[in-house]
């Protein structure tokens, strides 16, 4: 995993909200902040990419229809960069056509919520994705630890075999 490998508990996650509508930003920000999340906001795609470059969020809520750079293009940029491609992206859009949803998933989104949204649904989807991310990072961290332990054991085993050969040769002599 290229994003920070240290598992972050879902309840202390940082979420970047990207939406050009101020009311949506405020509503989502208030909702997530009151649920204990740390929230950052961006009003367009360019600001979002800058914010992600500055500090990687644990999850991104991304609108599709925005001026300058739409959400699809932001997602393309994030997925093309190995440093940001593992950040979960949930599209939050008024576009409810199956084509738009499929396109979002094809670009690398992990979920898609249509506007108007229900607070509990959005929170559950965010919590679910953060939990998956946390468990994946924890599993990757444990795998790395096990691989290091295996490497150490193999090195020690080789050393023990070498010492046994030398001991056998000394006894033979």
PAVOLUM-700542 format. One record per residue: x, z, y of N, C-alpha, C, O in turn; residue number from 1; residue in one letter. Coordinates in Angstrom, 3 decimals. Each point is the difference from the previous one (the first is absolute). Example, Ala and Ser with C-alpha at 12.3 -4.5 7.8 and 13.67 -1.06 7.14 Angstrom:
<pts>
<pt <13.190, 7.800, -5.690>, <-0.890, 0.000, 1.190>, <0.900, 0.000, 1.200>, <1.036, 0.665, -0.019>, 1, A>
<pt <-1.386, -1.385, 1.069>, <0.820, 0.060, 1.190>, <-0.770, 0.730, 1.090>, <0.509, 0.169, 1.108>, 2, S>
</pts>
This chain:
<pts>
<pt <0.838, 0.000, -1.174>, <-0.838, 0.000, 1.174>, <0.885, 0.000, 1.241>, <0.954, 0.775, 0.076>, 1, X>
<pt <-1.247, -1.614, 0.876>, <0.859, -0.111, 1.163>, <-0.392, 0.915, 1.129>, <0.834, 0.320, 0.847>, 2, X>
<pt <-2.068, 0.107, -0.807>, <-0.412, 0.984, 0.983>, <0.487, 1.341, -0.518>, <0.193, 0.153, -1.206>, 3, X>
<pt <0.011, 0.824, 2.080>, <0.516, 1.311, -0.355>, <-0.474, 0.435, -1.381>, <-1.202, 0.106, -0.245>, 4, X>
<pt <2.146, 0.144, -0.653>, <-0.327, 0.302, -1.388>, <-0.472, 1.437, -0.200>, <-0.545, 0.321, -1.057>, 5, X>
<pt <0.738, 0.546, 2.037>, <-0.448, 1.373, -0.130>, <-1.516, 0.045, 0.063>, <-0.587, -0.472, 0.974>, 6, X>
<pt <-0.057, 1.024, -1.984>, <-1.460, 0.047, 0.002>, <-0.551, 0.787, 1.184>, <0.458, 1.107, 0.284>, 7, X>
<pt <-1.431, -1.675, 0.397>, <-0.675, 0.659, 1.118>, <-1.389, 0.396, -0.492>, <-0.774, -0.857, -0.424>, 8, X>
<pt <0.456, 2.146, 0.478>, <-1.345, 0.400, -0.435>, <-1.064, -0.733, 0.816>, <0.139, -0.126, 1.216>, 9, X>
<pt <-1.188, -0.353, -1.862>, <-1.034, -0.776, 0.694>, <-0.592, 0.707, 1.215>, <-0.373, -0.651, 0.976>, 10, X>
<pt <0.285, 1.969, -1.029>, <-0.631, 0.719, 1.110>, <0.868, 0.068, 1.254>, <-0.495, 0.385, 1.059>, 11, X>
<pt <1.776, -0.747, -1.149>, <0.866, 0.016, 1.183>, <0.440, -1.412, 0.388>, <1.037, -0.178, 0.638>, 12, X>
<pt <-1.808, -0.795, -1.015>, <0.364, -1.395, 0.220>, <-0.180, -0.438, 1.453>, <-0.808, 0.548, 0.750>, 13, X>
<pt <1.593, -1.554, -0.390>, <-0.108, -0.608, 1.319>, <-0.670, -1.366, -0.150>, <0.421, -0.829, -0.806>, 14, X>
<pt <-1.469, 0.615, 1.598>, <-0.778, -1.230, -0.091>, <0.093, -0.761, 1.310>, <-0.169, 0.573, 1.076>, 15, X>
<pt <0.439, -1.865, -1.174>, <0.007, -0.877, 1.170>, <-1.320, -0.758, 0.022>, <-0.346, -0.693, -0.956>, 16, X>
<pt <-0.386, 0.831, 2.057>, <-1.255, -0.729, 0.174>, <0.273, -1.162, 0.939>, <0.535, 0.185, 1.094>, 17, X>
<pt <-0.908, -1.392, -1.531>, <0.213, -1.196, 0.820>, <-1.352, -0.660, 0.251>, <-0.620, -0.538, -0.918>, 18, X>
<pt <0.171, 0.586, 2.172>, <-1.293, -0.569, 0.366>, <0.010, -0.266, 1.499>, <0.489, 0.825, 0.771>, 19, X>
<pt <-1.018, -1.955, -0.356>, <-0.016, -0.339, 1.424>, <-1.190, 0.608, 0.739>, <-0.068, -0.084, 1.227>, 20, X>
<pt <-0.858, 0.687, -1.943>, <-1.161, 0.629, 0.618>, <0.281, 1.490, 0.203>, <0.184, 0.742, -0.964>, 21, X>
<pt <-0.154, -0.319, 2.220>, <0.347, 1.380, 0.334>, <-0.943, 0.999, -0.659>, <0.442, 1.046, -0.475>, 22, X>
<pt <-1.735, -1.357, 0.441>, <-0.965, 0.916, -0.625>, <0.292, 0.209, -1.486>, <-0.117, 1.112, -0.514>, 23, X>
<pt <0.499, -2.197, -0.171>, <0.355, 0.126, -1.422>, <1.246, 0.860, -0.169>, <0.058, 0.849, -0.890>, 24, X>
<pt <0.941, -1.070, 1.746>, <1.224, 0.801, -0.070>, <-0.315, 1.484, 0.189>, <0.487, 0.852, -0.743>, 25, X>
<pt <-1.301, -0.564, 1.740>, <-0.344, 1.393, 0.289>, <-0.797, 0.620, -1.144>, <0.304, 1.107, -0.443>, 26, X>
<pt <-1.317, -1.814, -0.030>, <-0.826, 0.505, -1.089>, <0.842, 0.288, -1.247>, <-0.086, 1.083, -0.579>, 27, X>
<pt <0.899, -2.059, 0.174>, <0.833, 0.174, -1.188>, <1.047, 1.089, 0.208>, <0.245, 0.816, -0.889>, 28, X>
<pt <0.362, -0.811, 2.054>, <1.016, 0.998, 0.300>, <-0.576, 1.409, -0.046>, <0.588, 0.892, -0.611>, 29, X>
<pt <-1.727, -0.688, 1.249>, <-0.648, 1.318, -0.020>, <-0.375, 0.415, -1.424>, <0.197, 1.146, -0.405>, 30, X>
<pt <-0.741, -2.102, -0.335>, <-0.426, 0.268, -1.370>, <1.195, 0.410, -0.876>, <-0.083, 0.971, -0.752>, 31, X>
<pt <1.181, -1.709, 0.856>, <1.163, 0.269, -0.842>, <0.750, 1.249, 0.453>, <0.487, 0.775, -0.823>, 32, X>
<pt <-0.398, -0.589, 2.122>, <0.682, 1.190, 0.523>, <-0.750, 1.263, -0.421>, <0.614, 0.989, -0.398>, 33, X>
<pt <-1.939, -1.029, 0.488>, <-0.795, 1.172, -0.402>, <0.090, 0.246, -1.512>, <-0.309, 1.094, -0.474>, 34, X>
<pt <0.733, -2.115, -0.277>, <0.183, 0.161, -1.445>, <1.430, 0.405, -0.351>, <0.349, 0.110, -1.175>, 35, X>
<pt <0.477, 0.111, 2.204>, <1.351, 0.504, -0.232>, <1.100, -1.031, -0.028>, <1.158, 0.351, -0.224>, 36, X>
<pt <-1.479, -1.612, 0.445>, <1.022, -1.037, -0.024>, <0.692, -0.111, 1.349>, <-0.584, 0.305, 1.040>, 37, X>
<pt <1.826, -0.741, -1.072>, <0.728, -0.331, 1.219>, <-0.320, -1.468, 0.278>, <0.135, -0.842, -0.887>, 38, X>
<pt <-0.557, 0.533, 2.107>, <-0.476, -1.349, 0.315>, <0.822, -0.631, 1.110>, <0.313, 0.641, 1.003>, 39, X>
<pt <0.030, -1.900, -1.197>, <0.592, -0.829, 1.050>, <-0.919, -1.191, 0.188>, <-0.709, -0.401, -0.924>, 40, X>
<pt <0.722, -0.172, 2.142>, <-0.920, -1.097, 0.298>, <0.749, -1.184, 0.589>, <1.001, 0.153, 0.700>, 41, X>
<pt <-1.519, -1.346, -1.007>, <0.507, -1.241, 0.592>, <-1.197, -0.874, 0.319>, <-0.935, -0.097, -0.795>, 42, X>
<pt <0.963, -0.551, 1.980>, <-1.149, -0.794, 0.442>, <0.103, -1.469, -0.373>, <-0.949, -0.756, 0.210>, 43, X>
<pt <2.090, 0.333, -0.762>, <0.123, -1.397, -0.429>, <1.082, -0.104, -1.075>, <0.692, 0.972, -0.306>, 44, X>
<pt <-0.566, -2.161, -0.250>, <0.941, -0.214, -1.094>, <1.450, 0.184, 0.395>, <0.788, 0.553, -0.768>, 45, X>
<pt <-0.429, -1.007, 1.950>, <1.386, 0.123, 0.462>, <0.374, 1.477, 0.141>, <1.073, 0.424, -0.430>, 46, X>
<pt <-1.976, 0.352, 1.039>, <0.238, 1.444, 0.137>, <0.088, 0.669, -1.378>, <0.783, 0.928, -0.199>, 47, X>
<pt <-1.574, -1.399, -0.722>, <0.004, 0.570, -1.356>, <1.353, -0.219, -0.669>, <0.565, 0.927, -0.581>, 48, X>
<pt <-0.048, -2.144, 0.662>, <1.298, -0.287, -0.623>, <1.112, 0.823, 0.639>, <0.908, 0.467, -0.687>, 49, X>
<pt <-0.982, -0.293, 1.996>, <0.985, 0.832, 0.695>, <-0.111, 1.451, -0.466>, <1.010, 0.655, -0.257>, 50, X>
<pt <-2.232, -0.163, 0.150>, <-0.223, 1.378, -0.442>, <0.511, 0.224, -1.422>, <0.590, 1.038, -0.299>, 51, X>
<pt <-0.820, -2.014, -0.568>, <0.451, 0.122, -1.391>, <1.518, -0.045, -0.066>, <0.610, 0.721, -0.790>, 52, X>
<pt <0.002, -1.562, 1.611>, <1.462, -0.093, 0.031>, <0.618, 1.305, 0.500>, <1.033, 0.441, -0.504>, 53, X>
<pt <-1.673, 0.166, 1.493>, <0.490, 1.246, 0.568>, <-0.031, 1.124, -1.030>, <0.988, 0.709, -0.187>, 54, X>
<pt <-2.115, -0.556, -0.469>, <-0.152, 1.027, -1.038>, <-1.075, -0.455, -0.974>, <-1.126, -0.307, 0.392>, 55, X>
<pt <1.488, 0.268, -1.658>, <-0.943, -0.453, -1.015>, <-1.128, 0.999, -0.196>, <0.246, 1.177, -0.262>, 56, X>
<pt <-1.491, -1.648, 0.390>, <-1.130, 0.879, -0.321>, <-0.183, 0.051, -1.519>, <0.581, -0.797, -0.736>, 57, X>
<pt <-1.387, 1.734, 0.292>, <-0.292, 0.094, -1.432>, <-1.126, -0.940, -0.405>, <-0.139, -0.339, -1.175>, 58, X>
<pt <-0.675, -0.089, 2.162>, <-1.117, -0.904, -0.262>, <-0.389, -0.663, 1.316>, <0.159, 0.580, 1.075>, 59, X>
<pt <-0.674, -1.808, -1.177>, <-0.437, -0.731, 1.191>, <-1.454, -0.402, -0.158>, <-0.383, -0.593, -1.009>, 60, X>
<pt <-0.432, 0.919, 2.016>, <-1.372, -0.508, 0.108>, <0.084, -1.168, 0.963>, <0.390, 0.178, 1.153>, 61, X>
<pt <-0.754, -1.379, -1.610>, <0.271, -1.211, 0.760>, <-1.250, -0.852, 0.206>, <-0.652, -0.417, -0.958>, 62, X>
<pt <0.333, 0.168, 2.224>, <-1.098, -0.898, 0.344>, <0.487, -1.439, -0.193>, <1.203, -0.254, 0.061>, 63, X>
<pt <-2.104, -0.673, -0.289>, <0.393, -1.397, -0.179>, <-0.040, -0.758, 1.321>, <0.990, -0.615, 0.396>, 64, X>
<pt <-2.121, 0.656, 0.278>, <-0.176, -0.766, 1.241>, <0.611, 0.733, 1.180>, <-0.548, 0.988, 0.488>, 65, X>
<pt <1.712, -1.495, -0.028>, <0.680, 0.564, 1.162>, <0.660, -1.127, 0.783>, <0.332, -1.038, -0.571>, 66, X>
<pt <-0.140, 1.232, 1.871>, <0.676, -1.025, 0.797>, <1.500, -0.045, -0.336>, <0.530, 0.940, -0.591>, 67, X>
<pt <0.135, -2.008, 0.958>, <1.431, -0.241, -0.211>, <0.356, -0.197, -1.466>, <0.477, -1.066, -0.387>, 68, X>
<pt <-0.705, 2.077, -0.419>, <0.363, -0.063, -1.424>, <-1.079, 0.714, -0.794>, <-0.236, 1.192, 0.195>, 69, X>
<pt <-0.421, -1.923, -1.093>, <-1.074, 0.640, -0.771>, <0.558, 0.870, -1.125>, <1.197, -0.019, -0.286>, 70, X>
<pt <-2.079, 0.772, -0.337>, <0.401, 0.914, -1.061>, <0.631, -0.691, -1.198>, <0.902, 0.547, -0.634>, 71, X>
<pt <-1.369, -1.738, 0.327>, <0.596, -0.736, -1.118>, <1.480, -0.264, 0.265>, <0.831, 0.158, -0.894>, 72, X>
<pt <-0.503, -0.561, 2.122>, <1.389, -0.305, 0.352>, <0.853, 1.273, -0.016>, <1.152, -0.027, -0.434>, 73, X>
<pt <-1.710, 1.121, 0.900>, <0.711, 1.282, -0.050>, <0.305, 0.344, -1.461>, <1.116, 0.400, -0.331>, 74, X>
<pt <-2.099, -0.555, -0.518>, <0.174, 0.287, -1.428>, <1.077, -0.895, -0.608>, <0.826, 0.471, -0.783>, 75, X>
<pt <-0.827, -1.763, 1.139>, <1.033, -0.934, -0.488>, <1.395, 0.486, 0.381>, <0.911, 0.010, -0.827>, 76, X>
<pt <-0.753, 0.394, 2.089>, <1.307, 0.485, 0.469>, <0.431, 1.244, -0.773>, <1.153, 0.105, -0.419>, 77, X>
<pt <-2.058, 0.816, 0.235>, <0.333, 1.243, -0.696>, <0.341, -0.250, -1.466>, <0.921, 0.612, -0.541>, 78, X>
<pt <-1.663, -1.510, -0.099>, <0.256, -0.302, -1.412>, <1.287, -0.793, -0.202>, <0.599, 0.056, -1.074>, 79, X>
<pt <-0.170, -0.789, 2.093>, <1.218, -0.814, -0.105>, <1.268, 0.846, 0.157>, <1.091, -0.451, -0.348>, 80, X>
<pt <-1.228, 1.653, 0.863>, <1.139, 0.880, 0.248>, <0.084, 1.041, -1.107>, <-0.941, 0.769, -0.200>, 81, X>
<pt <2.052, -0.739, -0.515>, <0.137, 0.938, -1.118>, <-0.082, 1.466, 0.460>, <-0.340, 0.881, -0.789>, 82, X>
<pt <0.647, -0.631, 2.047>, <-0.054, 1.371, 0.511>, <-1.431, 0.476, 0.256>, <-0.244, 1.204, 0.077>, 83, X>
<pt <-0.705, -2.140, 0.057>, <-1.377, 0.395, 0.335>, <-1.042, -0.472, -1.010>, <-1.178, 0.331, 0.130>, 84, X>
<pt <1.593, -1.089, -1.123>, <-0.996, -0.598, -0.893>, <-0.714, 0.993, -0.904>, <-1.029, -0.335, -0.587>, 85, X>
<pt <1.544, 1.527, 0.466>, <-0.693, 0.974, -0.856>, <-0.926, 0.924, 0.788>, <-0.603, 0.901, -0.582>, 86, X>
<pt <0.480, -1.107, 1.891>, <-0.937, 0.804, 0.792>, <-1.415, -0.492, -0.305>, <-0.290, -1.179, 0.201>, 87, X>
<pt <-0.590, 2.048, -0.678>, <-1.363, -0.442, -0.303>, <-0.749, -0.412, 1.277>, <0.041, 0.691, 1.017>, 88, X>
<pt <-0.721, -1.834, -1.107>, <-0.782, -0.516, 1.121>, <-1.459, -0.080, -0.430>, <-0.342, -0.635, -0.997>, 89, X>
<pt <-0.506, 1.296, 1.779>, <-1.443, -0.091, -0.210>, <-0.563, -0.785, 1.176>, <0.099, 0.432, 1.149>, 90, X>
<pt <-0.686, -1.580, -1.439>, <-0.651, -0.765, 1.061>, <-1.330, 0.646, 0.331>, <-0.744, 0.421, -0.886>, 91, X>
<pt <0.455, -0.349, 2.185>, <-1.245, 0.555, 0.510>, <-0.552, -1.058, 0.937>, <0.500, -0.165, 1.113>, 92, X>
<pt <-1.539, -0.560, -1.556>, <-0.440, -1.156, 0.770>, <-1.505, -0.217, -0.077>, <-0.661, 0.404, -0.956>, 93, X>
<pt <0.142, -1.052, 1.988>, <-1.417, -0.392, 0.002>, <-0.222, -1.228, -0.874>, <-1.135, -0.318, -0.356>, 94, X>
<pt <2.222, -0.373, 0.009>, <-0.113, -1.176, -0.873>, <-0.342, 0.483, -1.403>, <0.766, 0.734, -0.625>, 95, X>
<pt <-1.940, -1.164, 0.139>, <-0.419, 0.483, -1.317>, <-0.150, -1.120, -1.019>, <-0.584, 0.196, -1.066>, 96, X>
<pt <1.108, -1.359, 1.394>, <-0.051, -1.135, -0.911>, <1.002, 0.214, -1.144>, <1.082, 0.547, 0.213>, 97, X>
<pt <-1.439, -0.970, -1.397>, <0.885, 0.154, -1.158>, <1.337, -0.705, 0.229>, <1.035, 0.485, -0.458>, 98, X>
<pt <-1.041, -1.614, 1.153>, <1.235, -0.730, 0.296>, <0.986, 0.883, 0.756>, <1.188, 0.026, -0.324>, 99, X>
<pt <-1.678, 0.700, 1.335>, <0.868, 0.862, 0.800>, <0.559, 1.146, -0.827>, <1.166, 0.366, 0.144>, 100, X>
<pt <-1.989, 0.193, -1.001>, <0.451, 1.095, -0.852>, <1.061, -0.473, -0.982>, <1.019, 0.664, -0.187>, 101, X>
<pt <-1.255, -1.797, -0.434>, <0.965, -0.546, -0.955>, <1.312, -0.335, 0.703>, <1.079, 0.273, -0.524>, 102, X>
<pt <-1.176, -0.858, 1.701>, <1.201, -0.331, 0.776>, <0.802, 1.270, 0.296>, <1.225, 0.003, -0.117>, 103, X>
<pt <-1.912, 1.065, 0.498>, <0.671, 1.269, 0.294>, <0.754, 0.523, -1.223>, <1.149, 0.429, 0.105>, 104, X>
<pt <-1.800, -0.470, -1.254>, <0.660, 0.473, -1.215>, <1.145, -0.922, -0.400>, <1.038, 0.469, -0.466>, 105, X>
<pt <-1.216, -1.771, 0.642>, <1.073, -0.953, -0.297>, <1.234, 0.245, 0.865>, <1.127, -0.231, -0.436>, 106, X>
<pt <-1.347, 0.696, 1.652>, <1.114, 0.269, 0.911>, <0.686, 1.335, -0.283>, <1.071, 0.273, 0.541>, 107, X>
<pt <-1.680, 0.556, -1.383>, <0.649, 1.252, -0.372>, <-0.739, 1.261, 0.381>, <0.524, 1.097, -0.197>, 108, X>
<pt <-1.727, -1.215, 0.737>, <-0.772, 1.194, 0.340>, <-0.372, 0.758, -1.273>, <-0.158, -0.592, -1.068>, 109, X>
<pt <0.022, 1.914, 1.201>, <-0.391, 0.812, -1.153>, <-1.492, 0.290, -0.010>, <-0.552, 0.402, -1.025>, 110, X>
<pt <-0.110, -0.608, 2.182>, <-1.433, 0.264, 0.077>, <-0.576, -0.724, 1.210>, <0.731, -0.496, 0.857>, 111, X>
<pt <-2.066, 0.449, -0.807>, <-0.702, -0.714, 1.074>, <-1.312, 0.724, 0.255>, <-0.811, 0.176, -0.910>, 112, X>
<pt <0.608, 0.244, 2.159>, <-1.224, 0.697, 0.382>, <-0.666, -0.803, 1.107>, <0.655, -0.403, 0.960>, 113, X>
<pt <-1.965, 0.170, -1.095>, <-0.696, -0.768, 1.034>, <-0.605, 0.931, 1.046>, <-0.432, 1.115, -0.292>, 114, X>
<pt <0.422, -1.622, 1.518>, <-0.628, 0.713, 1.121>, <-1.452, -0.425, 0.068>, <-0.294, -1.152, -0.321>, 115, X>
<pt <-0.613, 1.993, 0.710>, <0.218, 1.410, 0.311>, <0.280, 0.777, -1.278>, <-0.580, -0.282, -1.048>, 116, X>
<pt <1.469, 1.255, 1.143>, <0.429, 0.746, -1.169>, <-0.586, 1.411, 0.006>, <-0.436, 0.518, 1.028>, 117, X>
<pt <0.445, 0.070, -2.204>, <-0.434, 1.388, -0.162>, <1.244, 0.882, -0.008>, <0.979, -0.305, -0.682>, 118, X>
<pt <-1.016, 1.378, 1.426>, <1.151, 0.901, 0.113>, <0.489, 0.463, -1.374>, <1.193, -0.072, -0.292>, 119, X>
<pt <-2.108, 0.541, -0.541>, <0.408, 0.533, -1.302>, <0.627, -1.078, -0.876>, <0.944, 0.273, -0.741>, 120, X>
<pt <-1.463, -1.490, 0.821>, <0.571, -1.089, -0.794>, <1.429, -0.296, 0.436>, <0.896, -0.121, -0.836>, 121, X>
<pt <-0.684, 0.006, 2.135>, <1.342, -0.292, 0.514>, <0.964, 1.119, -0.394>, <1.112, -0.271, -0.455>, 122, X>
<pt <-1.530, 1.517, 0.627>, <0.866, 1.123, -0.363>, <0.345, 0.001, -1.488>, <1.149, 0.237, -0.373>, 123, X>
<pt <-2.134, -0.500, -0.469>, <0.252, -0.025, -1.447>, <0.950, -1.136, -0.381>, <0.880, 0.181, -0.842>, 124, X>
<pt <-1.054, -1.327, 1.448>, <0.884, -1.135, -0.298>, <1.429, 0.285, 0.463>, <0.961, -0.336, -0.692>, 125, X>
<pt <-0.828, 0.951, 1.854>, <1.328, 0.368, 0.501>, <0.634, 1.039, -0.922>, <1.154, -0.146, -0.404>, 126, X>
<pt <-1.899, 1.181, 0.075>, <0.521, 1.044, -0.879>, <0.409, -0.569, -1.359>, <1.020, 0.391, -0.568>, 127, X>
<pt <-1.826, -1.313, 0.060>, <0.315, -0.622, -1.290>, <1.318, -0.769, 0.075>, <0.857, 0.148, -0.872>, 128, X>
<pt <-0.695, -0.963, 1.905>, <1.232, -0.790, 0.130>, <1.223, 0.883, 0.233>, <1.074, -0.267, -0.539>, 129, X>
<pt <-1.237, 1.307, 1.333>, <1.118, 0.917, 0.243>, <0.371, 0.753, -1.267>, <1.177, 0.249, -0.257>, 130, X>
<pt <-2.172, 0.111, -0.527>, <0.269, 0.683, -1.268>, <0.749, -0.932, -0.961>, <0.959, 0.417, -0.651>, 131, X>
<pt <-1.397, -1.674, 0.565>, <0.714, -0.972, -0.839>, <1.443, -0.178, 0.464>, <0.924, -0.042, -0.811>, 132, X>
<pt <-0.746, -0.063, 2.121>, <1.347, -0.160, 0.552>, <0.854, 1.228, -0.316>, <1.157, -0.132, -0.399>, 133, X>
<pt <-1.723, 1.318, 0.577>, <0.724, 1.233, -0.281>, <0.422, 0.060, -1.470>, <1.152, 0.304, -0.310>, 134, X>
<pt <-2.087, -0.595, -0.585>, <0.309, 0.053, -1.431>, <1.031, -1.057, -0.390>, <0.869, 0.258, -0.833>, 135, X>
<pt <-0.962, -1.437, 1.428>, <0.968, -1.063, -0.287>, <1.391, 0.414, 0.465>, <0.976, -0.172, -0.730>, 136, X>
<pt <-0.882, 0.714, 1.936>, <1.303, 0.447, 0.512>, <0.561, 1.132, -0.849>, <1.194, 0.040, -0.293>, 137, X>
<pt <-2.067, 0.874, -0.094>, <0.447, 1.116, -0.832>, <0.502, -0.498, -1.356>, <1.022, 0.468, -0.502>, 138, X>
<pt <-1.742, -1.410, -0.078>, <0.410, -0.581, -1.275>, <1.334, -0.734, 0.147>, <0.879, 0.139, -0.850>, 139, X>
<pt <-0.725, -0.917, 1.921>, <1.268, -0.700, 0.243>, <1.146, 0.994, 0.176>, <1.101, -0.220, -0.504>, 140, X>
<pt <-1.361, 1.305, 1.216>, <1.011, 1.028, 0.215>, <0.401, 0.645, -1.333>, <1.182, 0.230, -0.256>, 141, X>
<pt <-2.176, 0.058, -0.582>, <0.282, 0.587, -1.312>, <0.758, -0.986, -0.882>, <0.898, 0.401, -0.741>, 142, X>
<pt <-1.247, -1.682, 0.810>, <0.723, -1.008, -0.775>, <1.459, -0.084, 0.417>, <0.889, -0.108, -0.845>, 143, X>
<pt <-0.641, 0.159, 2.158>, <1.383, -0.027, 0.489>, <0.775, 1.212, -0.503>, <1.157, -0.119, -0.402>, 144, X>
<pt <-1.797, 1.284, 0.427>, <0.634, 1.223, -0.489>, <0.321, -0.119, -1.486>, <1.086, 0.381, -0.438>, 145, X>
<pt <-2.028, -0.909, -0.333>, <0.226, -0.177, -1.440>, <1.104, -1.023, -0.279>, <0.803, 0.187, -0.914>, 146, X>
<pt <-0.763, -1.263, 1.696>, <1.049, -1.001, -0.176>, <1.381, 0.573, 0.295>, <0.972, -0.316, -0.685>, 147, X>
<pt <-0.893, 1.168, 1.717>, <1.274, 0.651, 0.324>, <0.402, 0.951, -1.125>, <1.171, 0.059, -0.374>, 148, X>
<pt <-2.134, 0.682, -0.165>, <0.288, 0.925, -1.097>, <0.446, -0.761, -1.246>, <0.921, 0.429, -0.695>, 149, X>
<pt <-1.564, -1.543, 0.416>, <0.383, -0.818, -1.150>, <1.416, -0.551, 0.162>, <0.791, 0.001, -0.944>, 150, X>
<pt <-0.491, -0.460, 2.125>, <1.347, -0.516, 0.286>, <1.042, 1.098, -0.202>, <1.056, -0.240, -0.585>, 151, X>
<pt <-1.353, 1.434, 1.066>, <0.891, 1.146, -0.154>, <0.201, 0.334, -1.479>, <1.120, 0.250, -0.446>, 152, X>
<pt <-2.231, -0.251, -0.311>, <0.095, 0.295, -1.432>, <0.816, -1.046, -0.747>, <0.784, 0.339, -0.887>, 153, X>
<pt <-0.963, -1.602, 1.241>, <0.768, -1.069, -0.658>, <1.489, 0.130, 0.302>, <0.840, -0.207, -0.876>, 154, X>
<pt <-0.519, 0.553, 2.125>, <1.407, 0.188, 0.363>, <0.605, 1.165, -0.763>, <1.127, -0.086, -0.488>, 155, X>
<pt <-1.887, 1.190, 0.383>, <0.473, 1.164, -0.756>, <0.127, -0.309, -1.485>, <0.938, 0.445, -0.662>, 156, X>
<pt <-1.898, -1.218, 0.147>, <0.050, -0.375, -1.407>, <1.258, -0.825, -0.279>, <0.682, 0.223, -1.000>, 157, X>
<pt <-0.381, -1.166, 1.875>, <1.194, -0.823, -0.171>, <1.254, 0.865, 0.053>, <0.945, -0.218, -0.757>, 158, X>
<pt <-0.943, 1.186, 1.642>, <1.144, 0.905, 0.119>, <0.160, 0.848, -1.256>, <1.117, 0.212, -0.473>, 159, X>
<pt <-2.227, 0.271, -0.065>, <0.036, 0.814, -1.222>, <0.486, -0.829, -1.186>, <0.801, 0.476, -0.804>, 160, X>
<pt <-1.279, -1.701, 0.695>, <0.439, -0.893, -1.079>, <1.499, -0.256, 0.121>, <0.715, 0.011, -1.003>, 161, X>
<pt <-0.240, -0.240, 2.212>, <1.429, -0.248, 0.223>, <0.819, 1.225, -0.394>, <1.045, -0.135, -0.636>, 162, X>
<pt <-1.505, 1.325, 1.005>, <0.713, 1.229, -0.351>, <-0.004, 0.215, -1.513>, <0.988, 0.462, -0.571>, 163, X>
<pt <-2.110, -0.799, -0.077>, <-0.088, 0.132, -1.453>, <0.976, -0.938, -0.687>, <0.621, 0.373, -0.995>, 164, X>
<pt <-0.478, -1.595, 1.518>, <0.959, -0.957, -0.577>, <1.425, 0.517, 0.143>, <0.805, -0.084, -0.928>, 165, X>
<pt <-0.509, 0.621, 2.108>, <1.348, 0.532, 0.232>, <0.262, 1.184, -0.918>, <1.091, 0.113, -0.559>, 166, X>
<pt <-2.079, 0.780, 0.390>, <0.128, 1.141, -0.863>, <0.222, -0.462, -1.456>, <0.834, 0.567, -0.706>, 167, X>
<pt <-1.571, -1.583, 0.264>, <0.154, -0.520, -1.347>, <1.385, -0.607, -0.210>, <0.609, 0.171, -1.056>, 168, X>
<pt <-0.123, -0.874, 2.065>, <1.339, -0.585, -0.085>, <1.048, 1.098, -0.048>, <0.970, -0.104, -0.751>, 169, X>
<pt <-1.148, 1.145, 1.534>, <0.969, 1.122, -0.022>, <-0.004, 0.687, -1.346>, <1.059, 0.377, -0.502>, 170, X>
<pt <-2.242, -0.203, -0.104>, <-0.068, 0.622, -1.316>, <0.629, -0.883, -1.051>, <0.646, 0.493, -0.925>, 171, X>
<pt <-0.830, -1.812, 1.060>, <0.580, -0.946, -0.941>, <1.523, 0.010, 0.082>, <0.690, -0.082, -1.016>, 172, X>
<pt <-0.185, 0.182, 2.225>, <1.464, 0.032, 0.194>, <0.517, 1.319, -0.509>, <1.203, 0.255, 0.058>, 173, X>
</pts>
